[in-house]
């Protein structure tokens, strides 16, 4: 969660030129983070809660025009934590 004065990283970029406003990204998002006003072909979908994104990529994978790109923050790309620690597994 971002602090009050901190800008929130928006992980989902929607290309206004290629988005056909089909509502599929709104429908598939498991965290219900993307909001698209039903039957309004003028407005783009909005990422209502970007700080809660799971980076699952379902919105990107379902987009019929490839208008959505999931952008990972730098701290996730260059993570040096080993998989065992990330998964919380204890080696015996």
C-alpha positions in Angstrom: 0.0 0.0 0.0 1.4 3.4 -0.9 1.8 6.1 1.7 -0.5 9.2 1.5 1.9 11.5 -0.4 3.5 8.7 -2.5 2.5 8.2 -6.2 1.1 4.7 -6.8 2.8 2.7 -9.5 0.3 1.8 -12.2 1.1 -1.7 -13.5 -1.5 -1.7 -16.3 -1.1 0.5 -19.4 -4.0 0.7 -21.8 -3.3 2.0 -25.3 -6.2 4.3 -26.1 -5.5 4.0 -29.9 -6.0 0.2 -30.0 -8.4 -0.4 -27.1 -11.9 -1.3 -28.5 -13.5 -0.9 -25.1 -14.9 -4.4 -25.0 -15.0 -4.8 -21.2 -13.1 -8.1 -21.2 -10.3 -6.8 -19.0 -12.9 -5.6 -16.4 -14.6 -8.9 -16.6 -11.5 -11.1 -16.1 -9.5 -9.2 -13.5 -9.5 -11.5 -10.4 -8.9 -8.6 -8.0 -11.7 -6.4 -9.6 -9.2 -3.7 -10.1 -10.1 -2.6 -13.6 -13.3 -0.7 -14.0 -15.1 -0.1 -17.3 -18.4 1.7 -17.5 -20.8 -0.7 -19.1 -22.1 0.2 -22.6 -19.9 3.3 -22.8 -17.7 3.0 -25.8 -16.3 6.4 -25.3 -14.4 5.8 -22.1 -11.3 3.7 -21.6 -11.2 1.1 -18.8 -9.7 2.5 -15.6 -7.3 0.8 -13.2 -9.2 1.7 -10.0 -6.8 0.1 -7.5 -3.3 -0.1 -9.1 -1.6 -0.8 -5.8 -3.5 -4.0 -5.4 -2.6 -5.5 -8.8 -1.4 -9.1 -8.6 0.5 -8.8 -11.9 -1.2 -12.0 -13.1 -1.5 -10.7 -16.7 -5.0 -12.0 -17.3 -6.2 -8.6 -18.6 -3.3 -8.6 -21.1 -3.9 -12.1 -22.2 -7.6 -11.7 -22.9 -7.3 -8.3 -24.7 -8.3 -9.0 -28.4 -6.3 -6.0 -29.7 -3.2 -6.3 -27.5 -4.0 -2.8 -26.1 -3.0 -3.8 -22.5 0.6 -4.1 -21.3 1.4 -5.2 -17.7 4.5 -3.2 -16.5 6.5 -4.7 -13.6 8.2 -2.3 -11.2 11.9 -2.3 -11.1 12.0 -3.9 -7.6 10.2 -7.0 -9.0 12.3 -7.3 -12.2 15.7 -7.3 -10.3 14.6 -9.3 -7.3 17.5 -11.2 -5.7 15.4 -13.2 -3.3 15.7 -17.0 -3.9 12.6 -19.0 -4.8 12.7 -21.0 -1.6 12.4 -17.9 0.6 9.7 -16.4 -1.7 7.6 -19.5 -1.3 8.2 -19.8 2.4 9.5 -23.3 2.1 11.8 -24.7 4.7 14.6 -27.0 3.5 15.1 -30.1 5.6 
